[in-house]
Structures are given as structure tokens and as C-alpha cells.
Amino acid sequence: MVNRKKRLQKGIESLKKQIELHEEKKEEAKKDGRLELVKYYEKEIELKKKDREKKEKILEK
């Protein structure tokens, strides 16, 4: 159980960093006027947030 908790916590931290990175990239794409990239990053951010929420719920149990 301890290993699973550690793995979940590491996964959550990793997802948080990835979300931050994608947010930055999304802003860059907005500045450059690349709307297709903005949409891509928005989808990716949503998916990563959902993954993070799933892992947090598992960790709470």
C-alpha cells in the first residue's frame, strides 16, 4: 500500500507540473495567434486535470 501511495503522489506531482507547462505553452500559442495549438493545449490540460483528480480520489481512500 505504501508503494502505491508514493507512486500516486509522484504521479499527481508530475501531472501538476505538466499542467503548468501546458498552460505556459498555451499562452505562448495565444500570443503567436496559433489557435489550433491553443485548442490542443486546452484539451491536454483538461485530460491531465481529470487524470490528476482520479489519482487524488484513489489516494483519499
Residue pairs with C-beta under 8 A, 6 or more apart in sequence:
5 59
8 55
8 58
8 59
9 59
11 55
12 52
12 55
12 56
12 59
15 48
15 49
15 51
15 52
15 55
16 52
18 48
19 45
19 48
19 49
19 52
22 41
22 44
22 45
22 48
23 41
23 45
25 37
25 41
26 37
26 38
26 41
26 42
26 45
29 35
29 37
29 38
29 41
30 38
